[in-house]
Amino acid sequence: MKIEKKIWPEYFQEVLNGNKNFELRLADFECNPGDVLVLREWDPKEKKYTGREIEKEITYVLKTKDLRFWPKKEIEKYGFQIISFK
């Protein structure tokens, strides 16, 4: 399965450079090892896609509810997932 997600330019570049091989996302969608994560670069200032994208194979998914980056209500509903890819 292919899963498309937005990624901000500074993080996209780190993935492209090979320095960043994981994603921390709200666990409001299903993904599994073997799925393909399509990261589409999103410019938050312009509020539009830049046209750059990269595909990464998901190798591991860890779900948790112990972090506080998102509103408590959404964390309680979805939890977290950390996505590792190659």
N, CA, C and O atoms as CSV, one atom per row, in Angstrom:
chain,resi,resn,atom,element,x,y,z
A,1,MET,N,N,0.843,-1.170,0.000
A,1,MET,CA,C,0.000,0.000,0.000
A,1,MET,C,C,0.895,1.242,0.000
A,1,MET,O,O,1.948,1.248,0.637
A,2,LYS,N,N,0.483,2.283,-0.705
A,2,LYS,CA,C,1.178,3.564,-0.705
A,2,LYS,C,C,0.410,4.540,0.179
A,2,LYS,O,O,-0.814,4.641,0.103
A,3,ILE,N,N,1.152,5.253,1.015
A,3,ILE,CA,C,0.573,6.216,1.942
A,3,ILE,C,C,1.241,7.558,1.679
A,3,ILE,O,O,2.461,7.666,1.800
A,4,GLU,N,N,0.474,8.580,1.324
A,4,GLU,CA,C,1.023,9.908,1.047
A,4,GLU,C,C,0.870,10.812,2.257
A,4,GLU,O,O,-0.194,10.873,2.873
A,5,LYS,N,N,1.956,11.520,2.592
A,5,LYS,CA,C,1.950,12.456,3.711
A,5,LYS,C,C,2.742,13.702,3.334
A,5,LYS,O,O,3.690,13.638,2.552
A,6,LYS,N,N,2.338,14.833,3.902
A,6,LYS,CA,C,3.077,16.086,3.756
A,6,LYS,C,C,4.320,16.034,4.637
A,6,LYS,O,O,4.334,15.377,5.678
A,7,ILE,N,N,5.362,16.739,4.202
A,7,ILE,CA,C,6.566,16.907,5.025
A,7,ILE,C,C,7.131,18.292,4.741
A,7,ILE,O,O,7.220,18.708,3.586
A,8,TRP,N,N,7.507,18.992,5.779
A,8,TRP,CA,C,8.047,20.345,5.628
A,8,TRP,C,C,9.434,20.296,4.993
A,8,TRP,O,O,10.145,19.301,5.135
A,9,PRO,N,N,9.825,21.368,4.291
A,9,PRO,CA,C,11.079,21.375,3.521
A,9,PRO,C,C,12.331,20.984,4.307
A,9,PRO,O,O,13.161,20.236,3.790
A,10,GLU,N,N,12.491,21.469,5.541
A,10,GLU,CA,C,13.714,21.158,6.284
A,10,GLU,C,C,13.815,19.669,6.611
A,10,GLU,O,O,14.912,19.112,6.650
A,11,TYR,N,N,12.679,19.031,6.842
A,11,TYR,CA,C,12.673,17.590,7.123
A,11,TYR,C,C,12.802,16.784,5.834
A,11,TYR,O,O,13.466,15.748,5.806
A,12,PHE,N,N,12.166,17.264,4.772
A,12,PHE,CA,C,12.284,16.598,3.474
A,12,PHE,C,C,13.751,16.526,3.059
A,12,PHE,O,O,14.224,15.481,2.613
A,13,GLN,N,N,14.465,17.636,3.207
A,13,GLN,CA,C,15.868,17.683,2.793
A,13,GLN,C,C,16.713,16.701,3.603
A,13,GLN,O,O,17.622,16.072,3.059
A,14,GLU,N,N,16.424,16.568,4.883
A,14,GLU,CA,C,17.170,15.615,5.722
A,14,GLU,C,C,16.903,14.173,5.297
A,14,GLU,O,O,17.810,13.342,5.332
A,15,VAL,N,N,15.669,13.868,4.896
A,15,VAL,CA,C,15.356,12.536,4.369
A,15,VAL,C,C,16.103,12.330,3.056
A,15,VAL,O,O,16.723,11.288,2.841
A,16,LEU,N,N,16.040,13.324,2.186
A,16,LEU,CA,C,16.709,13.252,0.889
A,16,LEU,C,C,18.211,13.045,1.049
A,16,LEU,O,O,18.816,12.283,0.295
A,17,ASN,N,N,18.818,13.722,2.032
A,17,ASN,CA,C,20.258,13.596,2.284
A,17,ASN,C,C,20.632,12.271,2.943
A,17,ASN,O,O,21.809,11.916,3.004
A,18,GLY,N,N,19.625,11.535,3.439
A,18,GLY,CA,C,19.893,10.264,4.103
A,18,GLY,C,C,20.154,10.397,5.592
A,18,GLY,O,O,20.503,9.413,6.243
A,19,ASN,N,N,19.992,11.595,6.148
A,19,ASN,CA,C,20.234,11.832,7.569
A,19,ASN,C,C,19.041,11.455,8.448
A,19,ASN,O,O,19.212,11.144,9.627
A,20,LYS,N,N,17.850,11.481,7.887
A,20,LYS,CA,C,16.622,11.214,8.650
A,20,LYS,C,C,15.933,10.005,8.028
A,20,LYS,O,O,15.560,10.031,6.856
A,21,ASN,N,N,15.764,8.939,8.823
A,21,ASN,CA,C,15.158,7.715,8.285
A,21,ASN,C,C,13.964,7.260,9.127
A,21,ASN,O,O,13.714,6.063,9.271
A,22,PHE,N,N,13.235,8.227,9.677
A,22,PHE,CA,C,12.049,7.911,10.480
A,22,PHE,C,C,11.067,9.074,10.384
A,22,PHE,O,O,11.429,10.179,9.981
A,23,GLU,N,N,9.831,8.809,10.758
A,23,GLU,CA,C,8.803,9.839,10.858
A,23,GLU,C,C,8.048,9.631,12.151
A,23,GLU,O,O,7.719,8.499,12.506
A,24,LEU,N,N,7.773,10.699,12.851
A,24,LEU,CA,C,6.884,10.683,14.007
A,24,LEU,C,C,5.577,11.290,13.542
A,24,LEU,O,O,5.531,12.454,13.145
A,25,ARG,N,N,4.521,10.507,13.590
A,25,ARG,CA,C,3.223,10.953,13.086
A,25,ARG,C,C,2.119,10.606,14.059
A,25,ARG,O,O,2.227,9.638,14.811
A,26,LEU,N,N,1.067,11.388,14.047
A,26,LEU,CA,C,-0.149,11.044,14.762
A,26,LEU,C,C,-0.651,9.735,14.148
A,26,LEU,O,O,-0.711,9.607,12.925
A,27,ALA,N,N,-1.008,8.775,14.981
A,27,ALA,CA,C,-1.411,7.450,14.500
A,27,ALA,C,C,-2.877,7.441,14.069
A,27,ALA,O,O,-3.662,6.608,14.521
A,28,ASP,N,N,-3.232,8.375,13.192
A,28,ASP,CA,C,-4.614,8.474,12.711
A,28,ASP,C,C,-4.790,7.786,11.361
A,28,ASP,O,O,-5.781,8.017,10.668
A,29,PHE,N,N,-3.821,6.935,10.987
A,29,PHE,CA,C,-3.903,6.157,9.756
A,29,PHE,C,C,-3.161,4.849,9.980
A,29,PHE,O,O,-2.317,4.749,10.871
A,30,GLU,N,N,-3.478,3.854,9.174
A,30,GLU,CA,C,-2.832,2.547,9.278
A,30,GLU,C,C,-1.618,2.491,8.353
A,30,GLU,O,O,-1.657,2.991,7.229
A,31,CYS,N,N,-0.555,1.884,8.835
A,31,CYS,CA,C,0.591,1.579,7.996
A,31,CYS,C,C,1.298,0.372,8.586
A,31,CYS,O,O,1.225,0.112,9.787
A,32,ASN,N,N,1.981,-0.355,7.722
A,32,ASN,CA,C,2.628,-1.591,8.122
A,32,ASN,C,C,3.964,-1.739,7.408
A,32,ASN,O,O,4.172,-1.138,6.353
A,33,PRO,N,N,4.874,-2.534,7.973
A,33,PRO,CA,C,6.114,-2.823,7.262
A,33,PRO,C,C,5.796,-3.366,5.863
A,33,PRO,O,O,4.895,-4.185,5.681
A,34,GLY,N,N,6.557,-2.884,4.897
A,34,GLY,CA,C,6.335,-3.261,3.503
A,34,GLY,C,C,5.532,-2.230,2.727
A,34,GLY,O,O,5.606,-2.186,1.499
A,35,ASP,N,N,4.762,-1.396,3.428
A,35,ASP,CA,C,4.041,-0.310,2.758
A,35,ASP,C,C,5.051,0.733,2.294
A,35,ASP,O,O,6.187,0.766,2.769
A,36,VAL,N,N,4.631,1.578,1.369
A,36,VAL,CA,C,5.480,2.650,0.858
A,36,VAL,C,C,4.955,3.982,1.365
A,36,VAL,O,O,3.783,4.313,1.181
A,37,LEU,N,N,5.839,4.746,2.009
A,37,LEU,CA,C,5.504,6.079,2.496
A,37,LEU,C,C,5.966,7.087,1.452
A,37,LEU,O,O,7.161,7.206,1.180
A,38,VAL,N,N,5.014,7.812,0.867
A,38,VAL,CA,C,5.314,8.841,-0.121
A,38,VAL,C,C,5.308,10.174,0.618
A,38,VAL,O,O,4.259,10.645,1.058
A,39,LEU,N,N,6.481,10.772,0.749
A,39,LEU,CA,C,6.618,12.053,1.444
A,39,LEU,C,C,6.627,13.164,0.405
A,39,LEU,O,O,7.535,13.248,-0.421
A,40,ARG,N,N,5.607,14.016,0.454
A,40,ARG,CA,C,5.474,15.128,-0.490
A,40,ARG,C,C,5.839,16.423,0.233
A,40,ARG,O,O,5.223,16.787,1.235
A,41,GLU,N,N,6.838,17.099,-0.287
A,41,GLU,CA,C,7.319,18.334,0.343
A,41,GLU,C,C,6.228,19.406,0.307
A,41,GLU,O,O,5.664,19.709,-0.744
A,42,TRP,N,N,5.947,19.972,1.490
A,42,TRP,CA,C,4.894,20.972,1.667
A,42,TRP,C,C,5.502,22.237,2.228
A,42,TRP,O,O,6.190,22.198,3.248
A,43,ASP,N,N,5.257,23.355,1.575
A,43,ASP,CA,C,5.743,24.644,2.058
A,43,ASP,C,C,4.659,25.270,2.928
A,43,ASP,O,O,3.637,25.718,2.409
A,44,PRO,N,N,4.871,25.308,4.269
A,44,PRO,CA,C,3.831,25.834,5.147
A,44,PRO,C,C,3.603,27.339,4.996
A,44,PRO,O,O,2.520,27.834,5.310
A,45,LYS,N,N,4.605,28.062,4.523
A,45,LYS,CA,C,4.440,29.512,4.326
A,45,LYS,C,C,3.558,29.798,3.114
A,45,LYS,O,O,2.680,30.660,3.161
A,46,GLU,N,N,3.801,29.066,2.028
A,46,GLU,CA,C,3.028,29.246,0.798
A,46,GLU,C,C,1.742,28.421,0.799
A,46,GLU,O,O,0.846,28.636,-0.017
A,47,LYS,N,N,1.671,27.469,1.736
A,47,LYS,CA,C,0.519,26.565,1.841
A,47,LYS,C,C,0.277,25.803,0.536
A,47,LYS,O,O,-0.843,25.730,0.032
A,48,LYS,N,N,1.380,25.233,0.002
A,48,LYS,CA,C,1.250,24.423,-1.208
A,48,LYS,C,C,2.422,23.446,-1.316
A,48,LYS,O,O,3.465,23.628,-0.690
A,49,TYR,N,N,2.222,22.418,-2.119
A,49,TYR,CA,C,3.278,21.445,-2.375
A,49,TYR,C,C,4.334,22.068,-3.278
A,49,TYR,O,O,4.028,22.901,-4.131
A,50,THR,N,N,5.589,21.649,-3.078
A,50,THR,CA,C,6.691,22.185,-3.884
A,50,THR,C,C,6.886,21.401,-5.176
A,50,THR,O,O,7.528,21.885,-6.108
A,51,GLY,N,N,6.333,20.194,-5.232
A,51,GLY,CA,C,6.525,19.337,-6.402
A,51,GLY,C,C,7.548,18.234,-6.159
A,51,GLY,O,O,7.650,17.295,-6.947
A,52,ARG,N,N,8.314,18.348,-5.058
A,52,ARG,CA,C,9.286,17.296,-4.759
A,52,ARG,C,C,8.633,16.235,-3.885
A,52,ARG,O,O,7.845,16.547,-2.992
A,53,GLU,N,N,8.968,14.990,-4.152
A,53,GLU,CA,C,8.490,13.893,-3.315
A,53,GLU,C,C,9.520,12.770,-3.331
A,53,GLU,O,O,10.349,12.666,-4.234
A,54,ILE,N,N,9.436,11.943,-2.310
A,54,ILE,CA,C,10.338,10.813,-2.180
A,54,ILE,C,C,9.544,9.637,-1.628
A,54,ILE,O,O,8.660,9.811,-0.789
A,55,GLU,N,N,9.865,8.439,-2.105
A,55,GLU,CA,C,9.192,7.234,-1.627
A,55,GLU,C,C,10.148,6.433,-0.759
A,55,GLU,O,O,11.315,6.251,-1.108
A,56,LYS,N,N,9.645,5.952,0.381
A,56,LYS,CA,C,10.442,5.155,1.315
A,56,LYS,C,C,9.629,3.936,1.741
A,56,LYS,O,O,8.434,4.037,2.016
A,57,GLU,N,N,10.294,2.788,1.791
A,57,GLU,CA,C,9.638,1.572,2.267
A,57,GLU,C,C,9.601,1.576,3.787
A,57,GLU,O,O,10.626,1.797,4.433
A,58,ILE,N,N,8.436,1.335,4.357
A,58,ILE,CA,C,8.289,1.266,5.810
A,58,ILE,C,C,8.863,-0.067,6.287
A,58,ILE,O,O,8.503,-1.128,5.779
A,59,THR,N,N,9.760,0.005,7.268
A,59,THR,CA,C,10.400,-1.202,7.786
A,59,THR,C,C,9.951,-1.542,9.200
A,59,THR,O,O,10.070,-2.693,9.621
A,60,TYR,N,N,9.436,-0.560,9.945
A,60,TYR,CA,C,9.056,-0.783,11.331
A,60,TYR,C,C,8.068,0.294,11.745
A,60,TYR,O,O,8.201,1.449,11.340
A,61,VAL,N,N,7.077,-0.074,12.548
A,61,VAL,CA,C,6.096,0.884,13.069
A,61,VAL,C,C,5.986,0.660,14.577
A,61,VAL,O,O,5.717,-0.457,15.020
A,62,LEU,N,N,6.192,1.709,15.359
A,62,LEU,CA,C,6.044,1.670,16.813
A,62,LEU,C,C,4.928,2.639,17.176
A,62,LEU,O,O,4.986,3.817,16.823
A,63,LYS,N,N,3.917,2.151,17.877
A,63,LYS,CA,C,2.823,3.019,18.312
A,63,LYS,C,C,2.894,3.195,19.818
A,63,LYS,O,O,3.189,2.251,20.551
A,64,THR,N,N,2.621,4.419,20.277
A,64,THR,CA,C,2.643,4.744,21.702
A,64,THR,C,C,1.694,5.900,21.966
A,64,THR,O,O,1.240,6.562,21.032
A,65,LYS,N,N,1.393,6.146,23.239
A,65,LYS,CA,C,0.552,7.290,23.628
A,65,LYS,C,C,1.241,8.134,24.702
A,65,LYS,O,O,0.580,8.889,25.415
A,66,ASP,N,N,2.557,8.010,24.820
A,66,ASP,CA,C,3.271,8.638,25.938
A,66,ASP,C,C,3.883,10.007,25.651
A,66,ASP,O,O,4.504,10.574,26.550
A,67,LEU,N,N,3.746,10.565,24.461
A,67,LEU,CA,C,4.348,11.852,24.121
A,67,LEU,C,C,3.276,12.932,24.020
A,67,LEU,O,O,2.096,12.618,23.863
A,68,ARG,N,N,3.679,14.217,24.111
A,68,ARG,CA,C,2.694,15.307,24.152
A,68,ARG,C,C,2.953,16.402,23.108
A,68,ARG,O,O,3.052,17.576,23.466
A,69,PHE,N,N,3.063,16.039,21.836
A,69,PHE,CA,C,3.238,17.030,20.775
A,69,PHE,C,C,1.917,17.527,20.208
A,69,PHE,O,O,1.858,18.626,19.657
A,70,TRP,N,N,0.869,16.742,20.332
A,70,TRP,CA,C,-0.427,17.077,19.772
A,70,TRP,C,C,-1.430,17.302,20.908
A,70,TRP,O,O,-1.146,16.953,22.054
A,71,PRO,N,N,-2.587,17.873,20.609
A,71,PRO,CA,C,-3.593,18.067,21.657
A,71,PRO,C,C,-3.927,16.750,22.365
A,71,PRO,O,O,-4.008,15.696,21.734
A,72,LYS,N,N,-4.115,16.829,23.666
A,72,LYS,CA,C,-4.356,15.645,24.483
A,72,LYS,C,C,-5.524,14.806,23.950
A,72,LYS,O,O,-5.466,13.576,23.962
A,73,LYS,N,N,-6.568,15.466,23.491
A,73,LYS,CA,C,-7.745,14.758,22.974
A,73,LYS,C,C,-7.377,13.880,21.775
A,73,LYS,O,O,-7.831,12.740,21.681
A,74,GLU,N,N,-6.562,14.404,20.863
A,74,GLU,CA,C,-6.149,13.617,19.695
A,74,GLU,C,C,-5.196,12.494,20.086
A,74,GLU,O,O,-5.257,11.402,19.522
A,75,ILE,N,N,-4.320,12.756,21.046
A,75,ILE,CA,C,-3.404,11.710,21.521
A,75,ILE,C,C,-4.196,10.568,22.145
A,75,ILE,O,O,-3.916,9.396,21.894
A,76,GLU,N,N,-5.180,10.919,22.956
A,76,GLU,CA,C,-5.997,9.889,23.597
A,76,GLU,C,C,-6.774,9.072,22.564
A,76,GLU,O,O,-6.981,7.871,22.740
A,77,LYS,N,N,-7.196,9.726,21.498
A,77,LYS,CA,C,-7.962,9.036,20.470
A,77,LYS,C,C,-7.085,8.146,19.587
A,77,LYS,O,O,-7.452,7.007,19.298
A,78,TYR,N,N,-5.907,8.670,19.149
A,78,TYR,CA,C,-5.098,7.968,18.156
A,78,TYR,C,C,-3.789,7.386,18.682
A,78,TYR,O,O,-3.341,6.349,18.194
A,79,GLY,N,N,-3.172,8.028,19.662
A,79,GLY,CA,C,-1.830,7.624,20.056
A,79,GLY,C,C,-0.816,8.125,19.040
A,79,GLY,O,O,-1.118,9.020,18.251
A,80,PHE,N,N,0.378,7.559,19.054
A,80,PHE,CA,C,1.450,7.948,18.154
A,80,PHE,C,C,1.940,6.768,17.359
A,80,PHE,O,O,1.665,5.616,17.696
A,81,GLN,N,N,2.675,7.060,16.293
A,81,GLN,CA,C,3.434,6.036,15.597
A,81,GLN,C,C,4.740,6.649,15.126
A,81,GLN,O,O,4.781,7.774,14.630
A,82,ILE,N,N,5.785,5.892,15.292
A,82,ILE,CA,C,7.098,6.278,14.784
A,82,ILE,C,C,7.377,5.349,13.619
A,82,ILE,O,O,7.342,4.128,13.769
A,83,ILE,N,N,7.650,5.918,12.471
A,83,ILE,CA,C,7.791,5.151,11.246
A,83,ILE,C,C,9.252,5.163,10.811
A,83,ILE,O,O,9.825,6.226,10.572
A,84,SER,N,N,9.841,3.999,10.713
A,84,SER,CA,C,11.209,3.865,10.226
A,84,SER,C,C,11.169,3.375,8.781
A,84,SER,O,O,10.322,2.554,8.428
A,85,PHE,N,N,12.061,3.862,7.961
A,85,PHE,CA,C,12.043,3.453,6.549
A,85,PHE,C,C,13.444,3.360,5.989
A,85,PHE,O,O,14.408,3.849,6.579
A,86,LYS,N,N,13.537,2.708,4.810
A,86,LYS,CA,C,14.828,2.606,4.117
A,86,LYS,C,C,14.679,3.063,2.698
A,86,LYS,O,O,15.650,3.056,1.941
